Amino acid sequence: MTDTAQARRAFDADLAAAATPDDAYAALHRLAQAVVGAKLFTVMTVDMTAGLARRAYTSDPASYPATGTKPIEMNAWFEVVHGRHEIFVANTLADIAKVFPDYQLI
C-alpha cells in the first residue's frame, strides 16, 4: 500500500525548496509517481490567444521534448481539462487514441 501521507510530506518539502518551475514540476512528478504511478508525466502551458500549447516539463524528453509549440486541438480532452477544469481519465488504449494521435507512444 502506498504511504500517501509520506508522499505528500515529501512533496510539501520539495515544493517549498523549489527554486525554479522545473523544480516544482519535478516535485509534482515524484508525488504522482509515488501515489499513482505514471508511465509519462508532462506539464503543458497554453496560450489561448495564439492557439498554441507548449510542454513545460516532461518525464520522457527523448519522446516528448519540452521544446517548441504545437496547435491546440479542440477535442474532448481539451473540453474536460481546459473547459471544465477537470482531470481527464482514459482507461483504455481506445479511449486514449480518440484524443491523442500519438497514443501508441503513450
Order of alpha helices (4+ residues) and beta strands (2+ residues): alpha-alpha-beta-beta-beta-alpha
